[in-house]
């Protein structure tokens, strides 16, 4: 039988050039086709020049055509070559695969094969393709339901234990699931239309959440599949209070959440503690009915996109924040809480109260000491949104002010962990929220040595955003006349609280600035799977 291997035994053998290898993809004998595809996979490994040459020599359409070949060895090798070609930052190769109808061809192959290696290659290639922004919606249009039905649902454990259908099955964190969840993670960041398509995809959310519950129960949470699932849910929670059908029915007035106006907030119950538990063992702020949502009348069981914003998910995200050692997972879990607690609708009102009920505030505050910049930023913004609830605001001000202040630089001198400017601004905006219309929290800021750092930032920071944020806080603190004696006694005077930037707007933004809801999806850079050397693929994810 003729193949590249048998030809090599001829003493006159020479390595074929690239054009000859591509021509062998159309050879009438299947072994020659498969060997040529395998050789292309080898040549394209970490070689962008060869990938470009394959594209220019029109090798990609031929490889895509071989995906429909009936022989497993042929379509397996062709898919391996496409996976290597699609890896990397040269998006022209990804577009060439798309232009050759490669995405539908990959999905046809996925639907008709049970071969594990082929499924790994197909999903790995789709993951690579989904890293290119213009291809995300194309992947959704052609493959969302197929990927959900063929991979996510079967491997999530949603269908239950075959021996006991009433018992949930265990998720399978294998390469196929990792690749597929990575692909969906990429496409979930494409925009409002993409988010809504994923939210409405039959059984997708229903499968992701139980898989994560099972992972938490088994303490198996520090893997890439869990990270991908949490990132998907974080992205689908973005603007959920604006984008889900019928959201307007649950909108409520912002005043229901804010502190009492005028800066003299009602004295808090002395029995209230950081976990939200009174001395009598009762919990504050969470009843059967909250902000227009009567939980006792919820249609159970909830399903689909409704699961995204039910208060029960709070416990899942808090568990991940307590247990995970993966900074990306921590950021995503905090980002999910951040997104769900944003906005003025009944469900975010209840989410904010549930975080307090589940003793989640101390969990979040502890993570302000994380060494990961992105974790600190996500936590700070989540705390800002949670502080829209005035009871949370009291507790965060009482127990977390020093932790927030510790993350601030002293002018040009950064903290030991050298936080990025965006993170410093996030911390400043959170402080602004918790001191707005709350004299006691402003007092805690002074006692926590916050004024010294704010004055230093206001005068010496090279960042206009940092300077403006610090200036807003200082002006708000000085506006509390009852605190001026305390400030003057500490050596401060009115000049320390004046804005240092002439570009500040003439009309200062009032305390409502701090109540603007923040709903950042914290979308990570698009991720791709590593290309495979020779025939056997690697599936490690690079930190891009």
N, C-alpha and C positions, 0 to 999 in steps of 0.2 A: 504494500500500500504506500502510495506516494505521500510524503509529508516533508516538512522542513527538516525534521530530524534525520530522515533517511537520505535526503539530498546532501546533508552535511558530511556524510561518510565518504562522498566522492572526493578524491584528492584535489580535484579542480574546484572545489567549493570555495565560494567567497560569500561574505555577508551581503544579502540583497540590500539595495538602497531603498529609501523610503517609498519611492514611487512604485517599485516592484512589490514591496510588501503590501501596499494598498491595493495593487492590482490582484494580488493573491486572494484578497477578500472576496473576489468575484469568481474564483476558480470553481470549476464544476465539481471538484471533489471536496466533500465536507471536511476531511482531516486537514486539508491545506487551508481552508477557510479558518478553522478554529486555531490552528497554529499561527497563522498570520495575525489574527486578532490578539492572541496571547503575546506575540512578539511586539506588537504595537503597544500593548499594556506595559511591557517591560521598557520599551524605548521612551515612553512618555513619563516614566516615573521621575519626578523632580527635574524635568527638562522642558522648560517653557518654549524653547526654540523648536523642539520636535513637535510639541502640541500645535504650535502655530503652523508649522509646515504641513502637518496632517490636515489641518483645517483648510489651508490654501490649496492642497492637492485633492480636495473634495473627498477626503476619507471618512468624514463624519456621517454624511448621508448613507454611505455603504454600511457602516457599523450599525446605524439605527435600523436599517433594513434587515440586518441579521438578527435583531431582537425578536422578530417574528418567525425565525427559522425553527422548524419542528425539532431538530436535534439539540438536546440539552447542552452538549459540549460546545456547539457553535454559539448559541445565544448567551451562554455563560461567559465565554471568552470575550464576545463582543461587548457585553455589559461591563466587564472588567476594564476593557480599554476605554469605554466612555466615562467610566468613573474616574479614571486617572486624568483623562482629558478635561473633565469638568472641574477638577480641583484647581484651586489657585485664584489669583486676583485678575487673571485675564478673562474678562467677562465675554469677550468675543467668542470664546469656545462655547460658553453656556448658551449664548444666543444662537450659535450655529446649530447646536443640538435642538434647541426649540424650533428653529426654522426648518429643520428636517423632520418635524413632527415627532421628535424624540420623547416628549413628555407623554403623549397618549400611548406611544409604543412601549415605554417603560411600564405604564400602568396596565396595559394588556398583558404583558409578561407577568406582572405581579399577580394578576387575577387567575392566570392559568397554571401557575407552578406552585408546587409545595416544597421545592428544593430550597433548603435553608440558605445555602451559599448564594444562590441566585437572588433570593429575597434580600439578603444582606447587600448584594451589589446594586440591586434596583433601588432600594431605599437609601443607600449611601449616595448614589448618583442624584436622586431627587433632593436629598439634603444639600448637596453641592449646588444644584441648580437654584434652590430656594434662597440661596444667599445673595442672589442678584435681584435688586429691587423690581425691575420691570417684569420679572418672571413669577413673582409671588402670586399674583392674582390668577395667572395661567395655571399654576400648580393647584390652586384652590378650585378653579373651574373644572379642571379635568380629574383631579385626584382626591379631593377632600373626603368625600364619602367612601371612596375605595380604600384609602389609607385607614380611615376609621374602622370600617367593617372588616378589612382583611388583617389589620395589625393591632390597632389600639384596643378594640373591644376584646378580641381573643386573648391578648397577652395581659390585659389589665385585671383579669379575674372577675369581670362584671358578670359573665355568664354562669359563674358558680362552679362548685366542685361537681364533676360528672357523677361521682358516687353519692353526692348529697346536694341536689339542686338548690335546696333552700339555704345552703351555706355558701357564703362568698368564696370565690377561688382566690388563690394567691397570685399577685402580679409576677410576671416573668420579665426581669430586667435584662433581657438578652440584647444582642446587637441590633436585631431587626427593630425592636421596640425603641431602642436608643436612637437609631437613625430616623425613624418615623417621627418620634416626638421632637427630635431636633429640627426636622423639616417643618413641622407644624408650629414650633416655636418661632422659626424665622417668618413664616407667612402670617402669623398672628400679629406681627408688628407693622403690617402694611398700611393700616389706616382703618377708618370707621367701617367701610364696606367689608373689608376682610374680617374685622372683629365680629361683625354681625353674622357673616356667613359661618364662622366657626361656632359662635354661640348657638346658632340655629341648626347646626349639623346634628342629625339624629344620633343621640346616645354618646356624643363626644364628651361633653362635660360630665354626663352620668358615668362614664368609664374612668375619666381622669381622677375624679375625687375619691372614689372607693380605692383606687390603686394607691393613692397617697395615704389614706386612712390606714390601709394595711401596712404600708411601709413604716409609718410612725409606730404602729402597734408592735412591729417586729424590730424596731430600731434599725431598720435598713434604709437609711435616708441619705447617706453621703455618696451617692452615685450619680452619674450623669443623667440617667433617665428621670430620677426624682427632680433633679434640677430643671430639666426640660419641662416637666409637667407643671411645676410651680410657676415657671416663667410664662407658660401658656396661660394659666389661670390668672396670673398677674396682669397680662396684657388684655385678656378678655374682661377683666374687672375695670379697666380704664374707661372712664366716662359712662359707666353702666347706668348712672343716675340720669343720664341724658339720652342714651341711645336705645335702651331696651323698649320694646313696644309697650305703650301704656304708662311710661314712667311719669308722665305729667299728673296722673291720678294720685301719685304719692308725694307730690311736691308740697312742702310746707314752708311757712314763713321763717326766714333766717332768724328773726328775733326770738323764736322759741328756743334757740340753742345758745344764744350769746349771753354774756354776763349782763347783769343789771347795768344800765347806763349810768354815766356820771362818775365812775371810778370808785364809788363807795359800795363795794359788793357786799351783799348780805353775809353776815358772819356765818361761817360754816359750822356744821354740827361738830362739836368737839369729839364726838365718838367716832367720826368718820376716819378711816385709815386708808393707806395707799392702796390696799387691795380692794377697797370699796366695801369693807365689812364693818358693821357697827358692833358695839360691845354686846348687843343683844343677839348677835349672830345673824341679823338680817342684812340683806344686801340693798344698796342704794340704787335707785334709778332704773331698775329693770322690772317692769311689771308685765302683765299679760297683754297690755295694750300700750303702744308707744308711738307717738307722732302719727296717729291715724292708722296704724297697722294693728289689727287684732290678731295676735298670734294663735289664739285658741280657735280661730276660724280659718286658718290656712288650709288650703286643699292639700291633703297628704295622700300619698307621698309626693313631695315636690319632685320635679324632674326638669331636665334640660337647663336652659339658661337661668331659670329661677334658682337653681342650686348655687349659683355664683354669689348671691348676695343674702342668703339666709344666715341668720346669726350663728348657726351651728358651725359655719366654716371658720369662725374666729378661733375656736379651740384648735382646729387643725393648724392654722398658721402660727398660733402661739406655741404649739408643740414643736413645730419645725424651728422656730426661733430659739427655743430652749435647747433642742437636741442637736441641731445640725452643726457640722464643722465646716461646711462648704459656704464660702463667702457669697457665691452667686445665688445659692438657695436662700441664704439669710436676706440678701438684698431683695430677692423676688418676693419672699414671704412678707417682709416689711412693706414692700411696694404694693402688694395686694391689700393689706390692711389700710395703707395710705389711700389707695383708690376707692375702696369700699366706704371709708369714713369721710370722703369728700362730698361736697354738695349738700343741698338742703332738701332732702327728700326723706320720707319716713324710714326707709331701710338704713340709710347712713346714720340717722339718729339712733336707731336701735343697735347698729354695729358699734357705735361709739360707747354706748352704755354697756354692751356685752363685753367689750374689752375690759372695762372696769370690773364688771361682775366676775369675770374669769381671772382676775388678778393679773391682767396682762400688762398694766402700766409698768410695774417693776421689771418685767421681762424686757420691755423695750428700753427702759432707761439703762439697764445693765449693758446693753449693746452700744450705748453711746461711747463705751470704752473700747470698742473693737479697734483692732489695728487696720482694718480695711476701710479705706476712705468711703467707698460706695455704700458700705453698710451703715456707717455713721450718717451719711447724707439721707439715705432712705428712712432711717429711724427718726431723724430730726423732722423730716417732712410729715411722717406719719403722726408724730406727737403734735405737730402743729394742727393737723386736721382733727385729731382726737380732742384737742383743746377747744374746739368749737362748742363742745359740751361743757357747760360752766362748772360742773362738778369735777370733770377731768381737768379742767383748767386750774382749779384750786389745788388738786392733788399734784399735778405736774409742777406747779409753781412751788409748792411746799417741799416736795421731795426730790425734784430733778433739776432745780435751778443751778446748783453748784456743778452738776454733771454737764449741763449745757455750757456753762461759762468756762469750764475746764477745756473745752474744745476751741475756744477763741484764741487767736494770736494776741500778742501784746504789741500792737503796731506792726512793724516789719518783722518782728521775731515770731516765728510760727511755733505752734505747739510741738512737742517731741515727735508726734506722728506726722507732722507736716501735711496737714489737710489741704486739699485743693480749694481754690477760691469758691467754686460752686457749693462746696460743703460748708464752708464758713458762712456764706450767705444764707444757706438753708438753716443753719443754727441760729443766726441772727434773726431771721424771719420768724422762727419758732419762739424765740424770746420775745419778739415784738408782739406776737399773738397772745402769749400768756401774761404779759404785763398790761395789755390794752384793757382799759376799763376794769382794772383789778389792782387796787392800791396795795393790798397785802403781797401780791406777787412782785410788785415793784419794790417793796420793802425787802423781800427775799433776794432780789437781784442786787440791791445795795449791800446787804449782809454777806452775799456770796462773792464780794470783790468784783462784781461785774462792771461797775461804773469805771473803775480804773482801766480795764481792758477796752471798754467802749470809747472812752475819751482818747485812748492811744490809737485805736483804729481810726477814729474820726479825724485825727490830726496827721497821722503818718502813713496810713495804708495807701498803697499805689493802686488799689482797686476802687474804681468809682462805685461799683455796686456794694462793696463792703462798707465804704464810707457813708453812702446814703442810708444803708440799712442801720448802721450804728447810730447815725444822726437822728433817725426817726425814733429809735428807742430812747435816746438821751432826751429828746424834746418831750416825749411822752412822760418820762420819769419826772422831769422838772415841772411838768404841768400839775403834778399832784402836790398841792400847796402844803398838805399835812406832812409831807416828807422833806420839806426844804430845811427845816431845823436839823434834821438828821444828816442831810447832805452837807450843810454848812459846817456842822460840828466835825465832819470827816475831812474838812478842808476844801470842799468843792464850792464853786460859786456859779453864777449865771453864765459866765463866759465859757465855762467848760461844756455847757449844754447847747451852745449855738452851733448851727450847721456850718461845716467847714468847706462846703462845696457850693460855689455860686450858682451852679446849674440846677440846684434844687427848684422844683416848681414853686411859683409864687404862693399858691394855695396848698398848704401841706396836706397830705393825705391823712385822714382822721383814723380813728381806731378800727374802722371797718376794713382798712387795708389788711389787717391781720386776720380778718374773717373770710377773705377770699379763699375759696376752696382750691386746693392744689391736688391735681390728679395726673401725676406724671407716670407713664407706663415704664419708665426706666428701661427702655429697650436697649438690649445689649447689641454689640456689633454682631453682624451676621456671622454665623459659624458654619464651617464646612468640615467635612470629614477628610482625613488624610488620604491622599492617593495611594494606591497599592503598588508595591514593587513586584514585578513578575506576575505570577498568577494569584498567589494568596494575598488578599487585601489586609491592610491594617485599618483599624477603625477608631484609632485614638483621635480625640478632638484637640486641635491646637488652641492655645489661649491667644486669640487674636486681639 
